[in-house]
Amino acid sequence: LGTGSYGKVFLVSRKNDESSVYAMKVIKKKNMISKGRIQETKNELKILSSLNFPFIVNLKMAFQNERKLYILTDYCGGGELYYH
């Protein structure tokens, strides 16, 4: 779906359930650390996990491995908000 300054966003779905689609942001930890974005990413997760509002995407889950951080949210089509 897109590429940001230190991560990429993919359109994903559950296996055997193509009707439910989500946006998955994948952030390389190495890039996040080198660009000083650790606190910004923690804040993003904290804010998304505490909100439940119809006009803001909902955080479904967040997980990590040794090299990457994954953030799964609702998918909202229509392009990047910054563009509009």
Residue frames as qw, qx, qy, qz and C-alpha x, y, z in Angstrom:
[[0.000, 0.882, 0.471, 0.000, 0.00, 0.00, 0.00],
 [0.117, 0.958, -0.104, 0.240, 2.83, 2.38, 0.68],
 [0.752, 0.019, -0.296, 0.589, 6.30, 3.13, 1.96],
 [0.272, -0.958, -0.081, -0.049, 7.19, 5.58, 4.69],
 [0.102, 0.862, -0.460, 0.186, 10.42, 6.95, 6.06],
 [0.092, -0.473, 0.853, -0.201, 11.24, 3.80, 8.00],
 [0.463, 0.090, 0.852, -0.228, 8.60, 1.17, 7.18],
 [0.233, -0.015, -0.694, -0.681, 6.21, -0.29, 4.64],
 [0.562, 0.128, 0.487, -0.657, 2.46, -0.91, 4.74],
 [0.105, 0.040, -0.915, -0.388, 0.95, -4.03, 3.18],
 [0.711, -0.073, -0.048, -0.698, -2.62, -5.12, 2.51],
 [0.090, 0.180, -0.972, 0.120, -3.13, -8.47, 4.27],
 [0.751, -0.217, -0.150, -0.605, -5.93, -10.92, 5.02],
 [0.622, -0.335, 0.665, -0.242, -6.38, -13.99, 7.18],
 [0.044, 0.165, -0.932, -0.320, -5.73, -17.35, 5.61],
 [0.044, -0.360, -0.920, -0.149, -8.96, -18.79, 4.20],
 [0.000, 0.796, 0.525, -0.300, -10.81, -15.49, 4.84],
 [0.397, 0.173, 0.289, 0.854, -10.11, -13.07, 2.00],
 [0.096, -0.792, -0.472, -0.376, -13.18, -10.96, 2.87],
 [0.454, -0.873, -0.071, 0.166, -11.50, -9.39, 5.92],
 [0.656, 0.470, -0.103, 0.581, -8.56, -7.22, 4.92],
 [0.506, -0.803, -0.088, 0.302, -6.18, -5.27, 7.13],
 [0.375, 0.838, -0.289, 0.271, -3.26, -2.88, 6.82],
 [0.864, -0.397, -0.043, 0.307, 0.00, -4.18, 8.25],
 [0.136, 0.929, -0.317, 0.136, 2.81, -1.73, 8.92],
 [0.932, -0.095, -0.080, 0.341, 6.22, -3.40, 9.00],
 [0.034, -0.955, 0.264, -0.128, 9.02, -1.40, 10.60],
 [0.794, 0.221, -0.403, 0.398, 12.65, -2.49, 10.58],
 [0.605, -0.747, -0.160, 0.223, 14.00, -2.02, 14.09],
 [0.640, -0.102, 0.140, 0.749, 17.42, -1.07, 12.71],
 [0.164, 0.515, 0.317, 0.779, 15.91, 1.85, 10.76],
 [0.419, -0.812, -0.335, -0.230, 13.74, 2.91, 13.69],
 [0.688, -0.576, -0.073, 0.436, 16.74, 3.05, 16.01],
 [0.546, 0.039, 0.214, 0.809, 19.07, 4.79, 13.54],
 [0.025, 0.546, 0.327, 0.771, 16.48, 7.51, 12.83],
 [0.027, 0.033, -0.547, 0.836, 15.63, 8.02, 16.50],
 [0.514, -0.211, -0.339, -0.759, 11.99, 6.97, 16.12],
 [0.319, -0.119, -0.909, 0.238, 11.69, 4.62, 19.11],
 [0.085, 0.300, 0.566, -0.764, 9.62, 6.94, 21.31],
 [0.424, 0.226, -0.236, -0.845, 7.48, 8.02, 18.34],
 [0.513, 0.002, -0.797, -0.319, 6.64, 4.38, 17.58],
 [0.205, -0.216, -0.837, 0.460, 5.89, 3.63, 21.24],
 [0.230, 0.284, 0.273, -0.890, 3.57, 6.64, 21.31],
 [0.485, 0.127, -0.516, -0.695, 1.82, 5.51, 18.14],
 [0.448, -0.122, -0.885, -0.030, 1.14, 2.08, 19.65],
 [0.085, -0.256, -0.673, 0.688, 0.01, 3.56, 22.96],
 [0.338, 0.249, 0.027, -0.907, -2.42, 5.96, 21.27],
 [0.525, 0.075, -0.646, -0.550, -3.81, 3.37, 18.83],
 [0.382, -0.146, -0.900, 0.151, -4.33, 0.82, 21.62],
 [0.021, -0.302, -0.603, 0.738, -6.22, 3.30, 23.80],
 [0.336, 0.231, -0.113, -0.906, -8.61, 4.65, 21.16],
 [0.230, 0.349, 0.902, 0.106, -11.96, 3.30, 20.04],
 [0.235, 0.590, 0.113, -0.764, -13.50, 5.85, 17.70],
 [0.728, 0.478, 0.491, -0.029, -15.35, 5.32, 14.41],
 [0.463, 0.884, -0.069, -0.002, -13.19, 7.79, 12.43],
 [0.083, -0.740, 0.668, -0.014, -9.81, 6.41, 13.55],
 [0.732, 0.208, -0.638, -0.116, -8.41, 3.03, 12.48],
 [0.793, -0.523, 0.198, -0.240, -8.48, 0.38, 15.19],
 [0.068, 0.565, -0.820, 0.055, -5.36, -1.45, 16.26],
 [0.911, -0.052, -0.287, -0.290, -5.96, -5.17, 15.86],
 [0.890, -0.387, 0.049, 0.237, -2.59, -6.37, 17.16],
 [0.221, 0.861, -0.450, 0.083, 1.10, -5.58, 17.33],
 [0.936, -0.261, 0.180, 0.153, 3.93, -8.08, 17.49],
 [0.143, 0.862, -0.476, -0.097, 7.64, -8.29, 16.79],
 [0.964, 0.027, -0.081, 0.250, 10.54, -10.54, 16.02],
 [0.647, -0.458, 0.047, 0.608, 14.22, -9.81, 16.46],
 [0.373, 0.019, 0.351, 0.858, 14.45, -7.61, 13.34],
 [0.127, -0.340, -0.428, -0.828, 10.98, -6.13, 12.69],
 [0.212, 0.262, 0.606, -0.721, 7.93, -4.65, 14.38],
 [0.081, -0.321, -0.779, -0.533, 4.48, -5.40, 12.93],
 [0.235, 0.254, 0.427, -0.835, 1.39, -3.23, 13.51],
 [0.005, 0.331, 0.858, 0.393, -1.95, -4.57, 12.24],
 [0.218, 0.312, 0.318, -0.868, -4.85, -2.11, 11.86],
 [0.554, 0.611, 0.523, -0.216, -8.14, -1.82, 10.02],
 [0.383, 0.082, 0.506, 0.769, -7.74, -1.10, 6.33],
 [0.247, 0.780, 0.331, -0.471, -9.25, 2.16, 5.08],
 [0.574, 0.325, 0.480, 0.578, -9.05, 2.60, 1.33],
 [0.136, 0.949, 0.285, 0.024, -8.90, 5.95, -0.37],
 [0.517, 0.637, -0.176, 0.544, -5.26, 6.91, -0.25],
 [0.526, -0.112, -0.439, 0.720, -2.90, 8.54, 2.17],
 [0.175, -0.864, -0.428, 0.197, -4.42, 11.18, 4.47],
 [0.361, -0.543, 0.162, 0.741, -1.36, 13.41, 3.96],
 [0.252, 0.175, 0.632, 0.711, -2.12, 13.49, 0.22],
 [0.076, -0.722, -0.625, -0.287, -5.65, 14.76, 0.80]]
